Amino acid sequence: MHTVLTTCGLTQLGCLFISRDDTGTGDGPIGMIVLSPFAKGGGYSNSIPYTHNFTLRTFPEIFDVTPLLGDAANATDLSDLFTQFRRFVVREMNHFIP
């Protein structure tokens, strides 16, 4: 994981989502760890029951991709996990890609 976090500017502009998809109850809630300079730290946790639709909403928002597919259009994004929810602009990251 250290290699992933130190490659391509992830420590400056990026975000790594680690999710467990083993609920056994359909679509959630799922466990999630977010590593990013924009993530809330200090062991932040909440009681929001995240589902796959939260990630399906958030990833297109980060990369400014439309349209939102399926129920993602009705889902809430993962902005609660961040101190500053901004789009991680792909063109800004291009100069970090080897």
C-alpha positions as CSV (number, residue, x, y, z in Angstrom):
1,M,0.0,0.0,0.0
2,H,2.9,2.3,0.6
3,T,3.9,2.1,-3.0
4,V,0.4,3.0,-4.1
5,L,0.1,6.0,-1.8
6,T,3.5,7.4,-2.8
7,T,2.9,7.0,-6.6
8,C,1.2,9.4,-9.0
9,G,0.7,12.2,-6.5
10,L,-1.8,10.4,-4.4
11,T,-0.4,12.0,-1.2
12,Q,-1.0,15.5,-2.7
13,L,-4.2,15.2,-4.8
14,G,-5.4,11.7,-4.6
15,C,-7.7,9.4,-2.6
16,L,-7.6,5.7,-1.9
17,F,-10.9,4.0,-1.0
18,I,-10.7,0.7,0.7
19,S,-14.1,-1.0,0.9
20,R,-15.3,-4.3,2.2
21,D,-17.9,-6.0,0.0
22,D,-19.0,-8.8,2.1
23,T,-22.3,-7.7,3.7
24,G,-24.3,-10.8,3.0
25,T,-27.4,-8.6,3.0
26,G,-27.5,-7.2,-0.5
27,D,-26.5,-3.6,-1.0
28,G,-25.0,-2.5,2.3
29,P,-24.1,-1.2,4.5
30,I,-20.4,-1.6,3.5
31,G,-17.3,-0.8,5.5
32,M,-14.9,1.8,4.1
33,I,-11.6,3.4,4.9
34,V,-10.5,6.5,3.0
35,L,-6.9,7.6,2.8
36,S,-6.4,11.1,1.4
37,P,-5.0,14.5,2.4
38,F,-8.7,15.7,2.1
39,A,-10.2,12.9,4.3
40,K,-11.3,13.6,7.9
41,G,-8.6,12.2,10.2
42,G,-8.3,11.3,13.8
43,G,-10.2,8.1,13.6
44,Y,-13.3,9.8,12.2
45,S,-16.4,7.6,12.0
46,N,-20.1,8.1,11.5
47,S,-23.3,6.1,11.5
48,I,-24.2,6.6,7.8
49,P,-25.0,3.2,6.3
50,Y,-22.9,3.5,3.1
51,T,-23.9,1.3,0.1
52,H,-22.4,0.8,-3.3
53,N,-24.5,3.5,-4.7
54,F,-22.6,6.1,-2.5
55,T,-19.4,5.1,-4.3
56,L,-21.1,4.9,-7.7
57,R,-22.2,8.6,-7.1
58,T,-18.9,9.8,-5.8
59,F,-16.4,8.5,-8.4
60,P,-18.2,10.1,-11.3
61,E,-18.3,13.4,-9.3
62,I,-14.6,13.2,-8.6
63,F,-13.8,12.7,-12.3
64,D,-16.6,14.9,-13.6
65,V,-18.2,12.1,-15.6
66,T,-21.9,12.1,-16.6
67,P,-24.5,10.7,-16.7
68,L,-24.8,9.1,-13.3
69,L,-25.8,5.4,-13.9
70,G,-28.5,3.5,-12.2
71,D,-29.4,4.4,-8.6
72,A,-26.3,6.5,-8.3
73,A,-28.4,9.5,-9.5
74,N,-30.5,9.1,-6.3
75,A,-27.7,8.4,-3.9
76,T,-25.8,10.7,-1.6
77,D,-22.1,11.2,-2.3
78,L,-19.3,10.4,0.2
79,S,-18.6,14.1,1.0
80,D,-19.1,13.4,4.7
81,L,-15.8,11.6,4.7
82,F,-13.8,14.7,3.7
83,T,-12.8,18.0,5.2
84,Q,-12.9,19.5,1.8
85,F,-14.9,17.8,-0.9
86,R,-13.5,18.8,-4.2
87,R,-13.2,17.2,-7.6
88,F,-9.7,15.6,-7.9
89,V,-9.1,17.0,-11.4
90,V,-7.5,14.4,-13.7
91,R,-5.6,16.9,-15.7
92,E,-3.9,18.2,-12.5
93,M,-2.7,14.6,-11.7
94,N,-1.3,13.9,-15.2
95,H,2.0,15.4,-14.4
96,F,2.4,12.9,-11.6
97,I,1.8,9.9,-13.8
98,P,5.2,8.3,-14.8
